[in-house]
Amino acid sequence: MLAAGNERERAEAHNKRGVALVELRRFDAALDAFCEALALDERCAPALVNLGSLLLEEGHPLDAIDYYEAALRADDKYAVAHRNLGIAFKRIGRRGEAVRHLRAAARLESRRSPGRA
């Protein structure tokens, strides 16, 4: 059995491969890569967000919201999850929740890079 850290690293590698496959517009292969990442680490927030983004782009915002919320359960300080959740909420007309998550994303991003304007 692999150590948890090693599985986490492998999950991150599968997620990065999925991102590259999205860039190549190979969406089915990207989906497989993200699922492989989650099979290794079910709390891999980037893979959860990326799956949500595939769903959002396919016109399934409610399913995307489920993945973004799962990413935030895994890492509540993951700005990308907040931003994408805000976008998904905006698409379904839930403006208050959209604004709340977009503001959370902006706040978290500003903490990461305080020198940026």
N, C-alpha and C positions, 0 to 999 in steps of 0.2 A: 504494500500500500504506500502511496506517495504521501509525503508530509503536506500539511495544509498549505504552507507557503508555496510549495512547488505547484500544487493544484491551482492556487490563486494566480501564479505566474503563467501557467498554461492557459487558464481562462482568459487572462488579459491578452495573451498572444492570439487566441481564437477570435477575441473581440476585434483586435487590430486587423486581423485577416478579413473579418467581416466588413469592416470599414473600407478596406481596400477593394473588396468585391463590390460594394455599393458604388464606389467611384468608377468601377468598370461596368456598372449597370447590370451586374450579374446578381440580381436580387434573390433568386432562389438559393444560390450558393451562399450568399451573405446571411440569409435566414438560417441556413444550416450551421454556419460558423458561430452565429450568436447563440443558437441553441446548444452547440457544443460547449461554448463558454459557460453557459448556465448549468449544464450537466456537471461541470467541474466545480463551479462556485455559484450556487443559486442566488447569492447576494451580490453578484457582480453588477454593480449599478450601471456602468457604461453599457454593458450588453443589454440590460433591461431597457435602458433609454433608447438604444439603437433599435431594438425590436419594436418599441413603441413608435419610433419615428417611421419605421417601415409601414406599420399599421396606419398611422396618421396620413401618410402619403397615399395609401391605398383607399383612403376615404372611410376609415374606421376609427373615429376619434374616441368613442367610448372605450373600445378595447385598448387604444393607445394610453388613455388615462389610467387604466388598470396597471399597465407596465410602468408608467412614470411614477405612480404612487408606490409601487413595489420598490422602485429604485430609491425613493425617498425613505421608505422603511429601512432599506439597507444602509443608506447614507443620507441623513437629513440635511447635510450641508453641501450636497452635490448641486451646484448652481445650474448645470445643464438640465438636470431633471426638473428643477423649479421653472426654468425658462420654457422648456417644451411643454410642461403641464399647463403653464399659463397660456401658451399658444393653443393648445387643445381645448382648454376651457373657453377661450375666446371664440373658437370655431363653432362651438355648440351654444354660444350665447350666454354663458355663465360669466359675465363680465367681472363681478366682484371677486370671484375666485381667481379669474385670470389676472386681475390687477395685483392681488395679494401674492401670487406666485411669481409674477414678473418683477415685482418689487423685491421679493426675497432673493431672486436670482441676481438682481443688480446689486443688492447689499452684499451678498456673498462674493460676487466678482470684484467689487471694490475693495474688499478686505484682502483678497488674494494679490491685487496689484494696486497698492495705494498711490503709486506715482503716476498712474494713467489718468488722463482727463476724460 
